[in-house]
Amino acid sequence: MTQATAKATARAAANWRRLYATPFASLYPAYVAKAEKKRRSRAEVDEIIRWLTGYDHAGLAAEIAKETSLEDFFARAPKLNASRSLVTGVVCGVRVEEIEEPLMREIRILDKLIDELAKGKAMDKILRG
């Protein structure tokens, strides 16, 4: 590994750690705003998050209120949906299915699902029904 590659890898790891420590509650309003801007609802955003993570309504609200980090939010998820492996496509210039780091993949899957909602995709398709 070259010195430049090592520095880039270390920088990426530091960025990931910073993202993982970010409270889910600070990202949630952005997900809702993105959906509402395209005439979708907070309820649909919540449905997507609950489908992906297995949280019920009260559990999701509690995690938001506690300002749980993204890392803990996914680690505490009651049951990650097995169908999440069907989520493919590009988010932030990277193919979701090619992301090797497990937590980053989960975060990007959620991003992709919210993107699909904002683009007007039907909920049954978003939830891989």
N, CA, C and O atoms as a Tinker XYZ file with bonds, in Angstrom:
   516  protein
     1  N      0.860000   -1.173000    0.000000    73     2
     2  CA     0.000000    0.000000    0.000000    64     1     3
     3  C      0.907000    1.239000    0.000000    63     2     4     5
     4  O      1.858000    1.329000    0.777000    81     3
     5  N      0.601000    2.160000   -0.862000    73     3     6
     6  CA     1.397000    3.387000   -0.925000    64     5     7
     7  C      1.022000    4.301000    0.232000    63     6     8     9
     8  O     -0.013000    4.122000    0.873000    81     7
     9  N      1.868000    5.269000    0.485000    73     7    10
    10  CA     1.604000    6.211000    1.569000    64     9    11
    11  C      0.333000    7.020000    1.275000    63    10    12    13
    12  O     -0.450000    7.292000    2.186000    81    11
    13  N      0.128000    7.402000    0.019000    73    11    14
    14  CA    -1.068000    8.160000   -0.364000    64    13    15
    15  C     -2.322000    7.324000   -0.160000    63    14    16    17
    16  O     -3.342000    7.829000    0.311000    81    15
    17  N     -2.247000    6.044000   -0.515000    73    15    18
    18  CA    -3.393000    5.147000   -0.331000    64    17    19
    19  C     -3.685000    4.969000    1.150000    63    18    20    21
    20  O     -4.846000    4.974000    1.560000    81    19
    21  N     -2.649000    4.813000    1.951000    73    19    22
    22  CA    -2.819000    4.655000    3.394000    64    21    23
    23  C     -3.477000    5.887000    4.006000    63    22    24    25
    24  O     -4.352000    5.762000    4.863000    81    23
    25  N     -3.060000    7.079000    3.570000    73    23    26
    26  CA    -3.664000    8.316000    4.079000    64    25    27
    27  C     -5.130000    8.414000    3.675000    63    26    28    29
    28  O     -5.981000    8.798000    4.477000    81    27
    29  N     -5.415000    8.060000    2.418000    73    27    30
    30  CA    -6.804000    8.107000    1.935000    64    29    31
    31  C     -7.669000    7.116000    2.707000    63    30    32    33
    32  O     -8.809000    7.422000    3.059000    81    31
    33  N     -7.126000    5.928000    2.970000    73    31    34
    34  CA    -7.867000    4.915000    3.716000    64    33    35
    35  C     -8.117000    5.380000    5.152000    63    34    36    37
    36  O     -9.217000    5.212000    5.678000    81    35
    37  N     -7.114000    5.955000    5.772000    73    35    38
    38  CA    -7.260000    6.467000    7.136000    64    37    39
    39  C     -8.281000    7.601000    7.188000    63    38    40    41
    40  O     -9.071000    7.682000    8.129000    81    39
    41  N     -8.269000    8.472000    6.186000    73    39    42
    42  CA    -9.226000    9.574000    6.120000    64    41    43
    43  C    -10.645000    9.030000    5.959000    63    42    44    45
    44  O    -11.570000    9.510000    6.613000    81    43
    45  N    -10.822000    8.032000    5.093000    73    43    46
    46  CA   -12.145000    7.423000    4.895000    64    45    47
    47  C    -12.632000    6.788000    6.198000    63    46    48    49
    48  O    -13.798000    6.936000    6.564000    81    47
    49  N    -11.747000    6.088000    6.890000    73    47    50
    50  CA   -12.125000    5.452000    8.157000    64    49    51
    51  C    -12.541000    6.494000    9.186000    63    50    52    53
    52  O    -13.502000    6.285000    9.927000    81    51
    53  N    -11.831000    7.608000    9.238000    73    51    54
    54  CA   -12.184000    8.689000   10.169000    64    53    55
    55  C    -13.549000    9.273000    9.816000    63    54    56    57
    56  O    -14.350000    9.571000   10.702000    81    55
    57  N    -13.810000    9.435000    8.524000    73    55    58
    58  CA   -15.113000    9.943000    8.084000    64    57    59
    59  C    -16.220000    8.971000    8.455000    63    58    60    61
    60  O    -17.292000    9.389000    8.893000    81    59
    61  N    -15.971000    7.682000    8.283000    73    59    62
    62  CA   -16.972000    6.673000    8.648000    64    61    63
    63  C    -17.261000    6.734000   10.137000    63    62    64    65
    64  O    -18.424000    6.715000   10.541000    81    63
    65  N    -16.207000    6.808000   10.971000    73    63    66
    66  CA   -16.409000    6.871000   12.427000    64    65    67
    67  C    -17.249000    8.095000   12.799000    63    66    68    69
    68  O    -18.115000    8.015000   13.671000    81    67
    69  N    -16.995000    9.208000   12.148000    73    67    70
    70  CA   -17.758000   10.431000   12.417000    64    69    71
    71  C    -19.230000   10.226000   12.012000    63    70    72    73
    72  O    -20.141000   10.613000   12.744000    81    71
    73  N    -19.444000    9.624000   10.863000    73    71    74
    74  CA   -20.813000    9.356000   10.421000    64    73    75
    75  C    -21.509000    8.393000   11.379000    63    74    76    77
    76  O    -22.662000    8.612000   11.750000    81    75
    77  N    -20.825000    7.341000   11.774000    73    75    78
    78  CA   -21.425000    6.339000   12.659000    64    77    79
    79  C    -21.824000    6.938000   14.002000    63    78    80    81
    80  O    -22.785000    6.487000   14.625000    81    79
    81  N    -21.092000    7.948000   14.447000    73    79    82
    82  CA   -21.392000    8.597000   15.722000    64    81    83
    83  C    -22.504000    9.639000   15.605000    63    82    84    85
    84  O    -23.001000   10.128000   16.620000    81    83
    85  N    -22.891000    9.977000   14.395000    73    83    86
    86  CA   -23.948000   10.969000   14.167000    64    85    87
    87  C    -25.267000   10.452000   14.719000    63    86    88    89
    88  O    -25.637000    9.306000   14.460000    81    87
    89  N    -25.979000   11.273000   15.472000    73    87    90
    90  CA   -27.289000   10.839000   15.972000    64    89    91
    91  C    -28.271000   10.614000   14.815000    63    90    92    93
    92  O    -28.378000   11.434000   13.902000    81    91
    93  N    -28.973000    9.498000   14.876000    73    91    94
    94  CA   -29.998000    9.234000   13.869000    64    93    95
    95  C    -31.002000   10.377000   13.845000    63    94    96    97
    96  O    -31.512000   10.741000   12.786000    81    95
    97  N    -31.282000   10.939000   15.012000    73    95    98
    98  CA   -32.247000   12.044000   15.116000    64    97    99
    99  C    -31.843000   13.252000   14.291000    63    98   100   101
   100  O    -32.703000   14.038000   13.893000    81    99
   101  N    -30.558000   13.419000   14.025000    73    99   102
   102  CA   -30.136000   14.570000   13.224000    64   101   103
   103  C    -30.316000   14.318000   11.726000    63   102   104   105
   104  O    -30.408000   15.268000   10.949000    81   103
   105  N    -30.368000   13.065000   11.319000    73   103   106
   106  CA   -30.595000   12.734000    9.904000    64   105   107
   107  C    -32.077000   12.566000    9.576000    63   106   108   109
   108  O    -32.512000   12.832000    8.456000    81   107
   109  N    -32.836000   12.125000   10.560000    73   107   110
   110  CA   -34.254000   11.851000   10.344000    64   109   111
   111  C    -35.003000   13.037000    9.729000    63   110   112   113
   112  O    -35.755000   12.833000    8.776000    81   111
   113  N    -34.830000   14.278000   10.234000    73   111   114
   114  CA   -35.549000   15.402000    9.618000    64   113   115
   115  C    -35.177000   15.598000    8.137000    63   114   116   117
   116  O    -36.013000   16.029000    7.342000    81   115
   117  N    -33.947000   15.286000    7.774000    73   115   118
   118  CA   -33.537000   15.413000    6.372000    64   117   119
   119  C    -34.253000   14.380000    5.510000    63   118   120   121
   120  O    -34.664000   14.680000    4.390000    81   119
   121  N    -34.401000   13.164000    6.031000    73   119   122
   122  CA   -35.155000   12.138000    5.299000    64   121   123
   123  C    -36.598000   12.587000    5.087000    63   122   124   125
   124  O    -37.143000   12.458000    3.991000    81   123
   125  N    -37.211000   13.114000    6.147000    73   123   126
   126  CA   -38.603000   13.567000    6.066000    64   125   127
   127  C    -38.722000   14.743000    5.102000    63   126   128   129
   128  O    -39.634000   14.779000    4.276000    81   127
   129  N    -37.810000   15.700000    5.200000    73   127   130
   130  CA   -37.859000   16.878000    4.315000    64   129   131
   131  C    -37.710000   16.461000    2.857000    63   130   132   133
   132  O    -38.411000   16.982000    1.990000    81   131
   133  N    -36.811000   15.534000    2.583000    73   131   134
   134  CA   -36.612000   15.071000    1.208000    64   133   135
   135  C    -37.896000   14.449000    0.674000    63   134   136   137
   136  O    -38.274000   14.685000   -0.473000    81   135
   137  N    -38.560000   13.660000    1.498000    73   135   138
   138  CA   -39.810000   13.019000    1.085000    64   137   139
   139  C    -40.922000   14.055000    0.901000    63   138   140   141
   140  O    -41.630000   14.038000   -0.106000    81   139
   141  N    -41.073000   14.952000    1.871000    73   139   142
   142  CA   -42.157000   15.934000    1.821000    64   141   143
   143  C    -41.989000   16.912000    0.667000    63   142   144   145
   144  O    -42.976000   17.401000    0.118000    81   143
   145  N    -40.750000   17.200000    0.297000    73   143   146
   146  CA   -40.501000   18.086000   -0.838000    64   145   147
   147  C    -41.084000   17.492000   -2.123000    63   146   148   149
   148  O    -41.439000   18.221000   -3.049000    81   147
   149  N    -41.176000   16.183000   -2.164000    73   147   150
   150  CA   -41.704000   15.490000   -3.336000    64   149   151
   151  C    -43.116000   14.949000   -3.091000    63   150   152   153
   152  O    -43.562000   14.001000   -3.737000    81   151
   153  N    -43.807000   15.588000   -2.132000    73   151   154
   154  CA   -45.202000   15.264000   -1.816000    64   153   155
   155  C    -45.389000   13.835000   -1.289000    63   154   156   157
   156  O    -46.407000   13.192000   -1.546000    81   155
   157  N    -44.396000   13.362000   -0.556000    73   155   158
   158  CA   -44.530000   12.097000    0.156000    64   157   159
   159  C    -44.628000   12.450000    1.636000    63   158   160   161
   160  O    -44.467000   13.616000    1.995000    81   159
   161  N    -44.886000   11.485000    2.491000    73   159   162
   162  CA   -45.190000   11.817000    3.880000    64   161   163
   163  C    -44.183000   11.264000    4.884000    63   162   164   165
   164  O    -43.413000   10.346000    4.603000    81   163
   165  N    -44.230000   11.872000    6.065000    73   163   166
   166  CA   -43.439000   11.383000    7.198000    64   165   167
   167  C    -43.835000    9.937000    7.518000    63   166   168   169
   168  O    -42.983000    9.113000    7.852000    81   167
   169  N    -45.116000    9.644000    7.415000    73   167   170
   170  CA   -45.585000    8.280000    7.691000    64   169   171
   171  C    -44.927000    7.274000    6.741000    63   170   172   173
   172  O    -44.599000    6.159000    7.145000    81   171
   173  N    -44.737000    7.670000    5.485000    73   171   174
   174  CA   -44.075000    6.775000    4.531000    64   173   175
   175  C    -42.594000    6.600000    4.879000    63   174   176   177
   176  O    -42.053000    5.501000    4.758000    81   175
   177  N    -41.949000    7.669000    5.304000    73   175   178
   178  CA   -40.552000    7.570000    5.748000    64   177   179
   179  C    -40.464000    6.610000    6.933000    63   178   180   181
   180  O    -39.595000    5.739000    6.971000    81   179
   181  N    -41.366000    6.773000    7.892000    73   179   182
   182  CA   -41.382000    5.891000    9.061000    64   181   183
   183  C    -41.631000    4.440000    8.660000    63   182   184   185
   184  O    -41.019000    3.526000    9.212000    81   183
   185  N    -42.520000    4.234000    7.712000    73   183   186
   186  CA   -42.817000    2.871000    7.251000    64   185   187
   187  C    -41.565000    2.226000    6.651000    63   186   188   189
   188  O    -41.286000    1.053000    6.899000    81   187
   189  N    -40.828000    2.986000    5.876000    73   187   190
   190  CA   -39.588000    2.476000    5.276000    64   189   191
   191  C    -38.581000    2.126000    6.366000    63   190   192   193
   192  O    -37.978000    1.052000    6.335000    81   191
   193  N    -38.398000    3.022000    7.323000    73   191   194
   194  CA   -37.427000    2.776000    8.397000    64   193   195
   195  C    -37.849000    1.554000    9.211000    63   194   196   197
   196  O    -37.018000    0.712000    9.551000    81   195
   197  N    -39.136000    1.461000    9.520000    73   195   198
   198  CA   -39.619000    0.309000   10.298000    64   197   199
   199  C    -39.467000   -0.985000    9.505000    63   198   200   201
   200  O    -39.108000   -2.017000   10.073000    81   199
   201  N    -39.735000   -0.945000    8.199000    73   199   202
   202  CA   -39.574000   -2.132000    7.350000    64   201   203
   203  C    -38.117000   -2.591000    7.361000    63   202   204   205
   204  O    -37.833000   -3.782000    7.485000    81   203
   205  N    -37.205000   -1.640000    7.231000    73   203   206
   206  CA   -35.784000   -1.981000    7.158000    64   205   207
   207  C    -35.254000   -2.508000    8.486000    63   206   208   209
   208  O    -34.487000   -3.471000    8.508000    81   207
   209  N    -35.656000   -1.888000    9.594000    73   207   210
   210  CA   -35.014000   -2.155000   10.880000    64   209   211
   211  C    -35.808000   -3.035000   11.841000    63   210   212   213
   212  O    -35.236000   -3.628000   12.756000    81   211
   213  N    -37.099000   -3.121000   11.644000    73   211   214
   214  CA   -37.922000   -3.899000   12.567000    64   213   215
   215  C    -38.405000   -3.121000   13.776000    63   214   216   217
   216  O    -39.120000   -3.672000   14.613000    81   215
   217  N    -38.029000   -1.845000   13.888000    73   215   218
   218  CA   -38.555000   -1.035000   14.983000    64   217   219
   219  C    -40.056000   -0.887000   14.810000    63   218   220   221
   220  O    -40.550000   -0.808000   13.685000    81   219
   221  N    -40.789000   -0.849000   15.928000    73   219   222
   222  CA   -42.195000   -0.478000   15.852000    64   221   223
   223  C    -42.262000    1.037000   16.014000    63   222   224   225
   224  O    -41.237000    1.696000   16.191000    81   223
   225  N    -43.475000    1.583000   15.953000    73   223   226
   226  CA   -43.631000    3.037000   16.018000    64   225   227
   227  C    -43.012000    3.606000   17.293000    63   226   228   229
   228  O    -42.269000    4.585000   17.247000    81   227
   229  N    -43.323000    2.988000   18.423000    73   227   230
   230  CA   -42.811000    3.485000   19.708000    64   229   231
   231  C    -41.290000    3.331000   19.796000    63   230   232   233
   232  O    -40.611000    4.216000   20.316000    81   231
   233  N    -40.761000    2.238000   19.305000    73   231   234
   234  CA   -39.320000    2.006000   19.342000    64   233   235
   235  C    -38.561000    3.011000   18.495000    63   234   236   237
   236  O    -37.508000    3.504000   18.898000    81   235
   237  N    -39.098000    3.313000   17.321000    73   235   238
   238  CA   -38.476000    4.299000   16.445000    64   237   239
   239  C    -38.496000    5.672000   17.113000    63   238   240   241
   240  O    -37.487000    6.377000   17.130000    81   239
   241  N    -39.636000    6.041000   17.656000    73   239   242
   242  CA   -39.750000    7.334000   18.334000    64   241   243
   243  C    -38.779000    7.415000   19.516000    63   242   244   245
   244  O    -38.178000    8.463000   19.751000    81   243
   245  N    -38.624000    6.327000   20.252000    73   243   246
   246  CA   -37.712000    6.311000   21.406000    64   245   247
   247  C    -36.262000    6.492000   20.959000    63   246   248   249
   248  O    -35.511000    7.231000   21.596000    81   247
   249  N    -35.866000    5.836000   19.887000    73   247   250
   250  CA   -34.486000    5.965000   19.396000    64   249   251
   251  C    -34.213000    7.394000   18.909000    63   250   252   253
   252  O    -33.119000    7.923000   19.103000    81   251
   253  N    -35.198000    8.001000   18.287000    73   251   254
   254  CA   -35.052000    9.390000   17.847000    64   253   255
   255  C    -34.936000   10.303000   19.064000    63   254   256   257
   256  O    -34.085000   11.192000   19.093000    81   255
   257  N    -35.777000   10.093000   20.054000    73   255   258
   258  CA   -35.759000   10.923000   21.264000    64   257   259
   259  C    -34.446000   10.778000   22.033000    63   258   260   261
   260  O    -33.954000   11.749000   22.607000    81   259
   261  N    -33.879000    9.575000   22.046000    73   259   262
   262  CA   -32.624000    9.332000   22.770000    64   261   263
   263  C    -31.406000    9.837000   22.001000    63   262   264   265
   264  O    -30.290000    9.836000   22.520000    81   263
   265  N    -31.630000   10.269000   20.760000    73   263   266
   266  CA   -30.538000   10.714000   19.897000    64   265   267
   267  C    -29.454000    9.645000   19.760000    63   266   268   269
   268  O    -28.258000    9.917000   19.867000    81   267
   269  N    -29.915000    8.438000   19.523000    73   267   270
   270  CA   -29.051000    7.278000   19.336000    64   269   271
   271  C    -28.159000    7.474000   18.117000    63   270   272   273
   272  O    -28.615000    7.965000   17.084000    81   271
   273  N    -26.903000    7.097000   18.232000    73   271   274
   274  CA   -25.985000    7.186000   17.091000    64   273   275
   275  C    -26.455000    6.232000   15.989000    63   274   276   277
   276  O    -27.178000    5.270000   16.247000    81   275
   277  N    -26.032000    6.520000   14.763000    73   275   278
   278  CA   -26.373000    5.617000   13.657000    64   277   279
   279  C    -25.882000    4.202000   13.949000    63   278   280   281
   280  O    -26.580000    3.223000   13.685000    81   279
   281  N    -24.675000    4.110000   14.495000    73   279   282
   282  CA   -24.115000    2.794000   14.793000    64   281   283
   283  C    -25.019000    2.029000   15.757000    63   282   284   285
   284  O    -25.340000    0.865000   15.513000    81   283
   285  N    -25.428000    2.668000   16.839000    73   283   286
   286  CA   -26.296000    2.014000   17.815000    64   285   287
   287  C    -27.703000    1.804000   17.273000    63   286   288   289
   288  O    -28.349000    0.806000   17.595000    81   287
   289  N    -28.183000    2.734000   16.452000    73   287   290
   290  CA   -29.516000    2.604000   15.869000    64   289   291
   291  C    -29.628000    1.302000   15.085000    63   290   292   293
   292  O    -30.603000    0.563000   15.228000    81   291
   293  N    -28.626000    1.027000   14.259000    73   291   294
   294  CA   -28.667000   -0.209000   13.480000    64   293   295
   295  C    -28.307000   -1.427000   14.336000    63   294   296   297
   296  O    -28.857000   -2.508000   14.128000    81   295
   297  N    -27.397000   -1.265000   15.290000    73   295   298
   298  CA   -27.015000   -2.385000   16.162000    64   297   299
   299  C    -28.198000   -2.827000   17.022000    63   298   300   301
   300  O    -28.347000   -4.019000   17.292000    81   299
   301  N    -29.033000   -1.895000   17.452000    73   299   302
   302  CA   -30.198000   -2.199000   18.297000    64   301   303
   303  C    -31.440000   -2.559000   17.499000    63   302   304   305
   304  O    -32.465000   -2.913000   18.080000    81   303
   305  N    -31.364000   -2.476000   16.189000    73   303   306
   306  CA   -32.550000   -2.756000   15.360000    64   305   307
   307  C    -33.092000   -4.140000   15.713000    63   306   308   309
   308  O    -32.351000   -5.123000   15.720000    81   307
   309  N    -34.381000   -4.205000   16.002000    73   307   310
   310  CA   -34.957000   -5.484000   16.418000    64   309   311
   311  C    -34.765000   -6.616000   15.397000    63   310   312   313
   312  O    -34.475000   -7.751000   15.773000    81   311
   313  N    -34.927000   -6.301000   14.115000    73   311   314
   314  CA   -34.781000   -7.348000   13.098000    64   313   315
   315  C    -34.602000   -6.687000   11.739000    63   314   316   317
   316  O    -35.562000   -6.201000   11.140000    81   315
   317  N    -33.362000   -6.675000   11.259000    73   315   318
   318  CA   -33.126000   -6.129000    9.924000    64   317   319
   319  C    -33.831000   -7.013000    8.906000    63   318   320   321
   320  O    -33.722000   -8.239000    8.950000    81   319
   321  N    -34.548000   -6.386000    7.998000    73   319   322
   322  CA   -35.354000   -7.109000    7.021000    64   321   323
   323  C    -34.460000   -7.895000    6.058000    63   322   324   325
   324  O    -33.538000   -7.339000    5.461000    81   323
   325  N    -34.739000   -9.173000    5.916000    73   323   326
   326  CA   -33.946000  -10.030000    5.026000    64   325   327
   327  C    -34.025000   -9.554000    3.582000    63   326   328   329
   328  O    -33.082000   -9.761000    2.818000    81   327
   329  N    -35.114000   -8.930000    3.193000    73   327   330
   330  CA   -35.285000   -8.466000    1.816000    64   329   331
   331  C    -34.455000   -7.226000    1.495000    63   330   332   333
   332  O    -34.448000   -6.763000    0.354000    81   331
   333  N    -33.760000   -6.690000    2.484000    73   331   334
   334  CA   -32.924000   -5.513000    2.214000    64   333   335
   335  C    -31.813000   -5.850000    1.231000    63   334   336   337
   336  O    -31.269000   -4.956000    0.585000    81   335
   337  N    -31.473000   -7.119000    1.110000    73   335   338
   338  CA   -30.442000   -7.527000    0.145000    64   337   339
   339  C    -30.906000   -7.316000   -1.292000    63   338   340   341
   340  O    -30.095000   -7.346000   -2.217000    81   339
   341  N    -32.194000   -7.105000   -1.483000    73   339   342
   342  CA   -32.741000   -6.847000   -2.814000    64   341   343
   343  C    -32.582000   -5.390000   -3.226000    63   342   344   345
   344  O    -32.830000   -5.040000   -4.380000    81   343
   345  N    -32.169000   -4.538000   -2.290000    73   343   346
   346  CA   -31.979000   -3.113000   -2.582000    64   345   347
   347  C    -30.642000   -2.954000   -3.310000    63   346   348   349
   348  O    -29.576000   -3.249000   -2.771000    81   347
   349  N    -30.741000   -2.481000   -4.546000    73   347   350
   350  CA   -29.549000   -2.273000   -5.365000    64   349   351
   351  C    -29.609000   -0.888000   -5.977000    63   350   352   353
   352  O    -30.643000   -0.220000   -5.939000    81   351
   353  N    -28.510000   -0.474000   -6.533000    73   351   354
   354  CA   -28.476000    0.816000   -7.203000    64   353   355
   355  C    -27.374000    1.692000   -6.641000    63   354   356   357
   356  O    -26.570000    1.261000   -5.814000    81   355
   357  N    -27.355000    2.933000   -7.108000    73   355   358
   358  CA   -26.273000    3.852000   -6.782000    64   357   359
   359  C    -26.749000    4.918000   -5.799000    63   358   360   361
   360  O    -27.803000    5.527000   -5.980000    81   359
   361  N    -25.948000    5.129000   -4.754000    73   359   362
   362  CA   -26.153000    6.206000   -3.790000    64   361   363
   363  C    -24.797000    6.873000   -3.592000    63   362   364   365
   364  O    -23.804000    6.207000   -3.299000    81   363
   365  N    -24.767000    8.174000   -3.753000    73   363   366
   366  CA   -23.513000    8.934000   -3.600000    64   365   367
   367  C    -22.413000    8.373000   -4.501000    63   366   368   369
   368  O    -21.242000    8.337000   -4.123000    81   367
   369  N    -22.803000    7.943000   -5.676000    73   367   370
   370  CA   -21.830000    7.470000   -6.648000    64   369   371
   371  C    -21.290000    6.075000   -6.401000    63   370   372   373
   372  O    -20.358000    5.647000   -7.082000    81   371
   373  N    -21.857000    5.356000   -5.437000    73   371   374
   374  CA   -21.376000    4.018000   -5.103000    64   373   375
   375  C    -22.542000    3.036000   -5.182000    63   374   376   377
   376  O    -23.644000    3.332000   -4.720000    81   375
   377  N    -22.296000    1.879000   -5.763000    73   375   378
   378  CA   -23.325000    0.846000   -5.832000    64   377   379
   379  C    -23.538000    0.250000   -4.444000    63   378   380   381
   380  O    -22.594000   -0.235000   -3.821000    81   379
   381  N    -24.763000    0.287000   -3.967000    73   379   382
   382  CA   -25.110000   -0.198000   -2.628000    64   381   383
   383  C    -24.656000   -1.642000   -2.435000    63   382   384   385
   384  O    -24.085000   -1.989000   -1.401000    81   383
   385  N    -24.907000   -2.459000   -3.415000    73   383   386
   386  CA   -24.603000   -3.895000   -3.285000    64   385   387
   387  C    -23.105000   -4.200000   -3.277000    63   386   388   389
   388  O    -22.708000   -5.327000   -2.978000    81   387
   389  N    -22.280000   -3.220000   -3.599000    73   387   390
   390  CA   -20.829000   -3.426000   -3.608000    64   389   391
   391  C    -20.136000   -2.882000   -2.360000    63   390   392   393
   392  O    -18.920000   -3.012000   -2.217000    81   391
   393  N    -20.900000   -2.279000   -1.463000    73   391   394
   394  CA   -20.306000   -1.737000   -0.233000    64   393   395
   395  C    -19.984000   -2.906000    0.690000    63   394   396   397
   396  O    -20.869000   -3.672000    1.069000    81   395
   397  N    -18.720000   -3.032000    1.043000    73   395   398
   398  CA   -18.281000   -4.166000    1.855000    64   397   399
   399  C    -18.482000   -3.946000    3.348000    63   398   400   401
   400  O    -18.783000   -4.896000    4.072000    81   399
   401  N    -18.323000   -2.726000    3.819000    73   399   402
   402  CA   -18.431000   -2.444000    5.250000    64   401   403
   403  C    -19.907000   -2.548000    5.651000    63   402   404   405
   404  O    -20.727000   -1.775000    5.156000    81   403
   405  N    -20.259000   -3.484000    6.534000    73   403   406
   406  CA   -21.677000   -3.777000    6.826000    64   405   407
   407  C    -22.510000   -2.580000    7.290000    63   406   408   409
   408  O    -23.614000   -2.372000    6.786000    81   407
   409  N    -22.008000   -1.795000    8.234000    73   407   410
   410  CA   -22.808000   -0.670000    8.727000    64   409   411
   411  C    -22.995000    0.379000    7.647000    63   410   412   413
   412  O    -24.085000    0.936000    7.514000    81   411
   413  N    -21.964000    0.657000    6.880000    73   411   414
   414  CA   -22.089000    1.626000    5.788000    64   413   415
   415  C    -23.123000    1.137000    4.773000    63   414   416   417
   416  O    -23.898000    1.936000    4.247000    81   415
   417  N    -23.141000   -0.164000    4.496000    73   415   418
   418  CA   -24.129000   -0.711000    3.566000    64   417   419
   419  C    -25.542000   -0.481000    4.096000    63   418   420   421
   420  O    -26.428000   -0.098000    3.332000    81   419
   421  N    -25.769000   -0.709000    5.396000    73   419   422
   422  CA   -27.108000   -0.503000    5.972000    64   421   423
   423  C    -27.529000    0.962000    5.854000    63   422   424   425
   424  O    -28.673000    1.257000    5.508000    81   423
   425  N    -26.615000    1.862000    6.139000    73   423   426
   426  CA   -26.917000    3.293000    6.038000    64   425   427
   427  C    -27.264000    3.655000    4.602000    63   426   428   429
   428  O    -28.229000    4.381000    4.364000    81   427
   429  N    -26.503000    3.166000    3.657000    73   427   430
   430  CA   -26.742000    3.478000    2.243000    64   429   431
   431  C    -28.007000    2.808000    1.718000    63   430   432   433
   432  O    -28.658000    3.344000    0.822000    81   431
   433  N    -28.364000    1.651000    2.259000    73   431   434
   434  CA   -29.638000    1.029000    1.884000    64   433   435
   435  C    -30.783000    1.956000    2.301000    63   434   436   437
   436  O    -31.713000    2.185000    1.528000    81   435
   437  N    -30.713000    2.481000    3.512000    73   435   438
   438  CA   -31.753000    3.418000    3.960000    64   437   439
   439  C    -31.780000    4.649000    3.067000    63   438   440   441
   440  O    -32.852000    5.108000    2.673000    81   439
   441  N    -30.607000    5.187000    2.745000    73   439   442
   442  CA   -30.543000    6.335000    1.834000    64   441   443
   443  C    -31.207000    6.010000    0.498000    63   442   444   445
   444  O    -31.966000    6.818000   -0.035000    81   443
   445  N    -30.922000    4.837000   -0.035000    73   443   446
   446  CA   -31.481000    4.431000   -1.333000    64   445   447
   447  C    -33.005000    4.315000   -1.254000    63   446   448   449
   448  O    -33.707000    4.745000   -2.169000    81   447
   449  N    -33.512000    3.744000   -0.180000    73   447   450
   450  CA   -34.965000    3.609000   -0.032000    64   449   451
   451  C    -35.646000    4.977000    0.041000    63   450   452   453
   452  O    -36.704000    5.183000   -0.553000    81   451
   453  N    -35.035000    5.901000    0.766000    73   451   454
   454  CA   -35.592000    7.260000    0.858000    64   453   455
   455  C    -35.509000    7.949000   -0.503000    63   454   456   457
   456  O    -36.434000    8.666000   -0.885000    81   455
   457  N    -34.424000    7.745000   -1.235000    73   455   458
   458  CA   -34.309000    8.292000   -2.596000    64   457   459
   459  C    -35.436000    7.769000   -3.479000    63   458   460   461
   460  O    -36.045000    8.531000   -4.229000    81   459
   461  N    -35.713000    6.477000   -3.391000    73   459   462
   462  CA   -36.785000    5.881000   -4.199000    64   461   463
   463  C    -38.128000    6.494000   -3.843000    63   462   464   465
   464  O    -38.942000    6.763000   -4.727000    81   463
   465  N    -38.368000    6.718000   -2.558000    73   463   466
   466  CA   -39.608000    7.365000   -2.121000    64   465   467
   467  C    -39.712000    8.754000   -2.735000    63   466   468   469
   468  O    -40.750000    9.121000   -3.286000    81   467
   469  N    -38.637000    9.520000   -2.638000    73   467   470
   470  CA   -38.639000   10.892000   -3.160000    64   469   471
   471  C    -38.795000   10.938000   -4.678000    63   470   472   473
   472  O    -39.268000   11.933000   -5.228000    81   471
   473  N    -38.402000    9.872000   -5.346000    73   471   474
   474  CA   -38.539000    9.825000   -6.803000    64   473   475
   475  C    -39.914000    9.339000   -7.246000    63   474   476   477
   476  O    -40.175000    9.199000   -8.441000    81   475
   477  N    -40.795000    9.082000   -6.274000    73   475   478
   478  CA   -42.162000    8.742000   -6.612000    64   477   479
   479  C    -42.449000    7.266000   -6.787000    63   478   480   481
   480  O    -43.530000    6.902000   -7.250000    81   479
   481  N    -41.519000    6.420000   -6.433000    73   479   482
   482  CA   -41.722000    4.985000   -6.574000    64   481   483
   483  C    -42.824000    4.528000   -5.620000    63   482   484   485
   484  O    -42.955000    5.062000   -4.518000    81   483
   485  N    -43.604000    3.555000   -6.035000    73   483   486
   486  CA   -44.695000    3.031000   -5.214000    64   485   487
   487  C    -44.135000    2.313000   -3.989000    63   486   488   489
   488  O    -43.097000    1.656000   -4.067000    81   487
   489  N    -44.830000    2.442000   -2.854000    73   487   490
   490  CA   -44.353000    1.841000   -1.609000    64   489   491
   491  C    -44.153000    0.333000   -1.719000    63   490   492   493
   492  O    -43.178000   -0.185000   -1.174000    81   491
   493  N    -45.034000   -0.386000   -2.400000    73   491   494
   494  CA   -44.857000   -1.832000   -2.505000    64   493   495
   495  C    -43.564000   -2.197000   -3.246000    63   494   496   497
   496  O    -42.949000   -3.223000   -2.958000    81   495
   497  N    -43.164000   -1.366000   -4.185000    73   495   498
   498  CA   -41.891000   -1.585000   -4.897000    64   497   499
   499  C    -40.713000   -1.217000   -3.996000    63   498   500   501
   500  O    -39.712000   -1.933000   -3.957000    81   499
   501  N    -40.831000   -0.107000   -3.274000    73   499   502
   502  CA   -39.758000    0.322000   -2.357000    64   501   503
   503  C    -39.510000   -0.756000   -1.323000    63   502   504   505
   504  O    -38.363000   -1.074000   -1.006000    81   503
   505  N    -40.581000   -1.316000   -0.799000    73   503   506
   506  CA   -40.472000   -2.330000    0.257000    64   505   507
   507  C    -40.287000   -3.734000   -0.306000    63   506   508   509
   508  O    -40.442000   -4.735000    0.394000    81   507
   509  N    -39.951000   -3.774000   -1.590000    73   507   510
   510  CA   -39.627000   -5.030000   -2.280000    64   509   511
   511  C    -40.725000   -6.065000   -2.091000    63   510   512   513
   512  O    -40.470000   -7.243000   -1.840000    81   511
   513  N    -41.989000   -5.571000   -2.224000    73   511   514
   514  CA   -43.163000   -6.438000   -2.022000    64   513   515
   515  C    -43.510000   -7.257000   -3.218000    63   514   516
   516  O    -44.471000   -8.025000   -3.183000    81   515
